[in-house]
Amino acid sequence: MNTTRTATWPVLRPMIGALMALSVALLLLAGQARAELDAFYGSYAGSAEVTALDGSKIPRDMSVVISGTKAGFQVQWTSVTYRPDGSTKEKSYTIDFVPSDREAVYAAAQKKNVFGHEVQLDPMKGEPYVWARVSGQTLTVYSLFVGADGGYSLQQYDRTLAEGGLQLRFQTIRDGAIQRAVETFLTKS
């Protein structure tokens, strides 16, 4: 009989049990985070009047689709601005988010590195640094831009669960000052 194996088993046994318990706890937490996100999944649409810098009101249609992915979740949003001259301007974005090392904080997976892993963009190269968080009934997406002069612009999209849809609050902050804020209700379809 090998005495080394017999002597180490009493030490390893509790460690194996602890590792198994930790694994189960992590799976439960991952399931809870997935359940929190599931509440946001769906397609939503609405309209708002945005106040321009000159004080005029500009109509804007907004929509968002939030869905699960294999590794996390995806947010797709579109805004259509109706200009006074009758023309329209449409912007659409799609970003995948994956869990980070922090609870309820998600990293954007916007490009692949040389190893094929999805990584963040580089704000020092003029690219947006994007992340998301879930706090209670609100899913927030942040997008940080660092200007050539070192100043910053932060866009914040708060999407709060409400009966029949989402309450959307969007704001742009430039170097600490709010440049634009929009609030509207997006109806779930």
N, C-alpha and C positions, 0 to 999 in steps of 0.2 A: 504494500500500500504506500502511496506517495504521501508523505507527511506534510509536504509544502502545500499541496492541493487541499488536504484536509484542514490545515491550519488557516488558510486564506478564505475558505468558504464562509465561515461565520462572519467575517469582515465584509465580504462582497455581497452576501445575501441582503442585508439592510440597504446597501447602496443600490442594488438592482431594484428593490422595491421602491425606493425613493425616486429613481429615474423613471420607473413606470408611472408612478403617481404624478410626477411632473409632466410627463408626456400627455396623460389624460387631461390634466388641468389646462395645458396649452391648447389641446384640441377643443376643449369646452370654450375657452376664451376666443379662439378663432371662429367657432360656431356662433358665439354671441355677437362678435363684430360683424359677421356675415348677416345675422338676423337684423342688426341695427341698420345695415345698408339696404337690405331687402325692402324696408319700408319706403325708401326713396325711389325704387325702380319704377319706371313708367315714362310715358310721354306727356309733356305739359306744354301749353301755349297760352299766350296772352298779349296784351298791348299796353303801351304807356305813352305819355307825353314827356319828352325829355326837354329840359330847359337848357338851351344853348348858352354860350358865354355872353351873347348879346341880349339875352333875356327872352328870345323868341321860343315858342313851343314847337317841338318837332315830333311828329308821331313815329312810333317805332313798334314793330311787331317782334315778339321774342318767343322762342321755343327752346325746349331742352329735352333730351332723352337721356335717362340714367339707367344703365344696365350692368349686370354682372359679367365678369370675364373669368377665365380660368384662374388667373392669379389675383384678381381684385375686382375693380369696377371701371366703367367707362362713362364719361360725361361728354355728350355732343350738344353744342348749343349754336343757335343761329339768331342773328338779329337783322332785321330789315328796317332801314331808315328811309323815310319818305321826305325828300327835300322839297322846299318851297317851289323850285322850278319844275316839279313833276317827276324828276328822276329818282331812282332808288339806289341805295347802297346796301349790299348784303355781305355779311361777314359770318363765316362758319368755322367752328373749331371742334376738334375731337381730341380728347386726352384720356389715356389709360392711367389708372392709379393702382399702385401696389402697396401693401402694408409696409410701414417702416418699423424701426425698432421701438417706436413710441406708440403707446396705445391710442387708438382712434386718430392717428396721424398717418397720412398716405402720401407717398412720393409719386411724382409724375414719372411715367415711363415713356419718354418722348423720343428717344433714339437708341440705337443699338451700338455698343462699343465693339472693339475688335474681337471680343470673345462671344459676341452674340447676345450679351445681357443688355436689358433695357436700362438706360440711365437718364439722369437729368440733363437738361441743356446747360450751357455755361453763361451765367449772367455777365461775366467779364468780357464776353465776346458779343454783347448786345442781344443775347438770346434771353427769353424769359425763364425765370426760375419759378416753377409751379409746384404747389402742394395743396393738399386738402385735409380737412379734419371734420370729424363728426362730434358735435357737442350737443347732447340732448336731442332735440328734434330738428337741429340745424346742420346741414351739410354746407361747409364753406370751402370755396376754391379761391386760392390766392395766386396772383401772378405778379412777380416782382421783376421790374426792368431797371438796369443800371445804365444811366446815360453816359455819353462820351465824356461829359464834364464831371462825372462821379455822383451826380444827383440821382434821385430815384423816382420811379412811378410804381405805385402799387394798385392793382385792381383787385377788388374783393367782391365775390358773389356769395351772398348768404341765401340759401334756399331752405326755408323752414316749412316743415310739414304742417298742413292746415286741412280742415275738412274740404274735400273736393279738389285738392291740389297743393300748390306750393306758394308761399309768400316769398317773393324775390326782392332782395335789396342789393343793388349794385352800387359801388362807389369807386371812383378813381381818386387816389391821393398822390399828389406830386410834392415832393420835398416837405411833407408834413401838412400841406393844405389840401382840403377836399376840393377837387376840381369839378366833379359831377357826382350826383347821387340820383338814383332812380329806384322807385318802389312800385311794385305792381303784383297782382295775383295771377298765377299761371294755373289754368284749369287742367286737371288730369283727364286725358282722353281714353 
